[in-house]
Amino acid sequence: AHGGYGFCGYAAMLLLGKQDMMNRKTMLRWAVGRQMAREGGFQGRINKLVDGCYSMWMGGLLPLLSSELLEHTTVVPVKKDAGGGAHGGSVPLFDREELQLYILSACQETIGGLRDKPSKRRDYYHTCYCLSGLSVAQ
């Protein structure tokens, strides 16, 4: 299993209207376990380090799965954010604040740009996906 492939595969199945062909419970169980408690960011695979780009791949997959769950749920739990508002139509399946903290404290370069993790250099790929993940988390 891989976070990027998981996101792309599930999104493609949604677009084709074929998501019922997938084992969504297993995918959900796997996906919610990818946010690491210590760092707050996501890993893309089991036994791998947290990587800033998975803030988009995993952070984007979980709302897709969450909105899918809402269609099959009669009682919907709603978590209020710090401003008192509800998270737009989806049940949060990851800690949004911890993800934002990881991106802003561990992935941000002081001279601009974003990176995979503190030991790496900034690049366009990680800047794009970290910013996308930050957007998903807000």
HUMOMO-V114773 format. One record per helix or strand of 2 or more residues. SS is the DSSP state (~ for helix, > for strand). FROM is the first residue (numbers start at 1). TO is the last residue. If there is no record, write none. Layout:
BEGIN
ss->SS from->FROM to->TO
ss->SS from->FROM to->TO
END
This chain:
BEGIN
ss->~ from->3 to->16
ss->~ from->19 to->21
ss->~ from->24 to->32
ss->~ from->54 to->71
ss->~ from->96 to->107
ss->~ from->124 to->136
END
